[in-house]
Amino acid sequence: MNISLIIPLLNEEESLPELALWIEKVMTENNFSYEVLFIDDGSTDNSWKVIEQLHQNNKCIKGIKFRRNYGKSAALNTGFQKTVGDVVITMDADLQDSPEEIPGLYKMITEEGYDLVSGWKKVRYDSTFAKNIPSKFFNWTTRRISKIHLHDFNCGLKAYRKGVIKAIEVYGEMHRYIPVIAKWAGFSKIGERVVLHQKRKYGVTKFGWNRFVNGFLDLLSITFISRFGKKPMHFFGIWGTLSFFVGFVITIILIVQKLILMSNQTAYFRQVTDQPLFYLAILAMIVGTQLFLAGFLGEMMARNASDRNHYIIETDLM
């Protein structure tokens, strides 16, 4: 199969028939063998009934219905597990992503050798204040942290080589950082393509301001887990040891200083416990000990995890 399309949705009954016909037209014109996997993320309207009807008319259209709303990451991860196409393309169901972009994305994967191609909605029709400005800030932050030079990490229109989506796991709110996850999994050929962004025709946006806070926290989580997930002691141990060492040295200096002043009977000296610096030193040692123990416990958990020796093998000659 050439292409698997994964389309998460929530309450998009009005747009689904038009989207399905548009996809079928593009696929037929380009002689693609394909499947369309609609993933109903707990819709409360008639979206699932529409998907069932579309399936009756076109067996290339398939569907999965969640019992409740789990979020876009859960929908994509489930789709990644079920698809069989050589190239997997994700897009939104609200008609703001154009199926006409599919051939170009497919070509970049199959002919130009990209592992992942992300769409870039260079011209957008969203609210400038509510969506565009915050998106630009988070895209800038993600570029700085991940060193991946994409303009629009959160664009729903993306294409993947099959091996990429079978090697990564998406959860929480991490769907907007799939290029980062793919890079840390070893898929470094990541490209970008300017795509058409259309005005929303039906319904309203399903995303609120909280996605920016959650997204930033998920970015920190991805970065930390990617770098230290299998070796937590390298992070906690270093900072814990440093903190303890600083506190210990300060404590020794205060004690030595007191002993020197005590030997000079005419000199005034303060008790070590009367000095605020002593309590800061104690705090540093306590924090250092806690960090070290956190690293030790994390190391024990990592060593006993079921995937502790799970590594992605690109090829072999066995």
N, C-alpha and C positions, 0 to 999 in steps of 0.2 A: 504494500500500500504506500502510495506517495506521501499523502498528507493526513494527519489527524488534527482536527480542529477541536480545541477545548474552549467552551464558552460558559463560564459561570454566570448565574443570573439570580436576581431577586425581584419578583414582581414586575416582569417585563412581558406580560401576555400580549400587549398591543404590538410590540416590535418584532416578536419572534417569527410570525409568518413572512413578513417582508424580508427579514434577515435570512431566513432559510431559502427563499426563492433567489435572493441575490447571490448567496453562496453557491447554490446549485448552478446558476448561470455561469459564474466565473469558473467553476470546476469543469463544467462541460466544455466551455470554450477552449480550455487549456488541456483537455484530455487527461485530467488528474484522476487517479483512483484515490478515494478519500472516505473518511468518516467524520461525522460531526457529533461531538459529545456535549450535549447540553447538561449542565449540572445545576439543578434547582436547589438553591441554598435556603430551603425553608420558606418558599413563597407562600403568601396568604391569598393570592388572587388565583386566576385560572391558568397560570403559566404551565403547570404540569399537564393539564388537559390539552392544552395547545401542543405541547411536546408529543404527547401520545398520538394526536391526530397527524402531526408532521411525520412521525415514525411510520404510521400506516401508509402514508403517501410516498415516502422515500425511505427505504431500508438503510440507506447510508446515515440516516439521522438516528442517533441513539440518545438515551437520557439516563440520568441518575438523580434520584430525589432524596435529599436529606430530610430527616424527620423534623429537624429544627434548623435555625440559622446558625451555622458554625463559622462563617466568614470566608472571604475569598481565598485565603491561603489553604484552608481545608479543601475547598472545592478544587483548586488547582492540583494539590497533592494527590487527591483521589483520581483526578483525570490523568495525571502523569502515570499512575500505576496501571490504568486500564487501557491506555492507547497502544496502538501497534504500528502506526505510520513511521516511515523513515524520517520525516520531518514533522515536528509538532508545532503547531501555531496556536497561540492563545489570543483571544480577543474578547471585548465586552459585548454584551447583548443589546445595548441601548442604541445601536445604529450610529454611534459616534465614531466607531472604527469601521473603515471601509474594506469590504472583502476584495475590492480591486487591488489591494496591496499584496494579496497572497502570492501571486506569481513572482513578484519582485523579491519578496522575502524568501521564497522557496529557492530561487536562483542563487541568492547570496549564500545559502547553506550548502546546496548541492554542487554548485559550480565554482564559487569563490572560496569555499573551504572554511567558512565560519562555523564556530560551535554554537554561537548564540547571536542573534541580531535583534536589537531593541528598536522599536519605533520611536521617532522623535516628532512630537506634535509641535512643530515650529510655530504654526499659527493656531491659536486656541480660541475657543468661543466660550470659555468658562468665565466666571466672575473674577476680575483682576484682583480684587482685594481678598476674596474668600478662598481662592484656589491658586491663582497664578503666582502671586508674590510669595506665599508660603512654599509652594512647590519649587520655585527657583532657589529659595534659601536651602531647602533640604537636598535638592540636587547638587548644589554647590558643596554642602557639607559632606555628602556621600562621595563626591569626586575627591575631595581632600583626604578623606579617611581611607577609601578603598583604592585610590590611584587608578580608577577606571574612568576614562574620559567619555562619559555619556551625558547628554544634555537632559534626558528624561528617563530616569530610572523607573518611574511608576507608570509608564505607558503600558496599557493592557495589551497592546498589539506587539507580540514578540514571536520569534521563530527560534526553534531549538533543533539541534541534531538529536536523534533519538537517544544516543548514549548519555547525553547531558541530563535529560529529565529522569532517566532511570538511575542516575547516580546521586541525585540530590534529594533532600527532604525539605519541604516547606511547611511551616507551622506558624501559629500566632498571627502576627501582622507582617510576616517576612516576605510576602509575595512581591512587595515593591523593591526588594533588594535581592531578587533572584540572580542578577548578574554578579553580585558580590559573592553569593553562595557558590555559584558556578566557578568563579575565579579561584576561590579557596579550595574547590574540589579538583583543581588542576586544568580547567578548561579556560585557556587564556586568550583564545582568538574570539574576541567579542567585538561585534560591529554595531553600527547604527545606520538607520535609514529614515530619511524624512518621510512622514506619512501624513495623509490628509486627516484632519480633525473636523468632524461635522457637528453642527448644532444638534442638541438633543431634540428629537422629534416627539417622543412620548415620555410621560412620567417625569419623575424628579430624581436628582442625584441621591445615591444611597450612602454617601460618605460625609462625615461631619468633621469638625475641628479636632476631635480627639485623635484622628488618624495621624496627625503630625506629631503629637506627643508620643503615641505608641510607636510610630515609625522610627523616631529618633532613638528610643530605648531599644528597639529591636536591632537597629544598626550597631549600637554599642555591644549588644549581646552577640550578634554575628561576628563582629570583629574580635571580641574576647575569646569566644568558643573556637573560632577558626585558628587563632594563634596559640591558645593555651588549653584547648579542650582535652588533649591527650597528655599534657604535661603541666598541670596547674601549679605544681611546686615551683616551676620556673618563674612564675609571677608572684604568688603569695610568699614563697620562701625568700626571694630576694628582698622584697619590701619589708617583710616581717623581720628578717635578720638585720637589715639596715636600721629599722626603727628601734629594735632592741639594743643594737650596738650603740646608737646615739644616746639613748636613755642611760645605758650602763656607764658610758664614758662620762657623761655629765655628773652622774652620781659619784663616781670615783673622784672626779675633780673637786666636787664640793666637800667630800670627806677629807681629801688630802689638804685642801685649803684650810679646813677647820683645824686639822692636826698641826699644821705649820703655825697658825695663829695661836693655838694653845701652848705651843712650845715657847712662844714669846709672851711671858706672863703679863707684860705691860700692854699688850695689844688687845683690842676689843674684838670679840668674834661672836657670830650668831650661830645658834644651833642649826644643824643641817635641816631639821624638820621645820624650822621657822622660815625657810626660804621658799618662795613660790616656784623657783626653778627646780627644786627637788621634786615637787609634785608633778611638774611637767615631764621630768625625767622618768618618774614612776609610770606616768600615763603612757609615755613612749614605749617603755618596756612591756607594759600590759598589752598595748595594741600590737606590738611586734610579736609577742607570744601568740596572740589570737590569730594574727595573719599567718604565722608559721603553722599553727595547728589546722587552720582552714586549708592551707596548701597540702598538708599531710593527709588530711581526710579526703580532699579532692583527689589526691594521687592514689589513695587506696580505692576510691570509687572508680576511678578511671581504669585502674589495673584489673578490677573485677567486672567491668562493664562487658556486656555481650559483644559489643563492637570494638573492643580495644585493639584488635588486630584486623580491622576491616580497612582495607586499602583498595583504591580504584586502580585496576590493572588495565592499561591501554591496549596492550597486545602481548602475546607470548609465543614461544616456539616449542611448546611442549608436544 
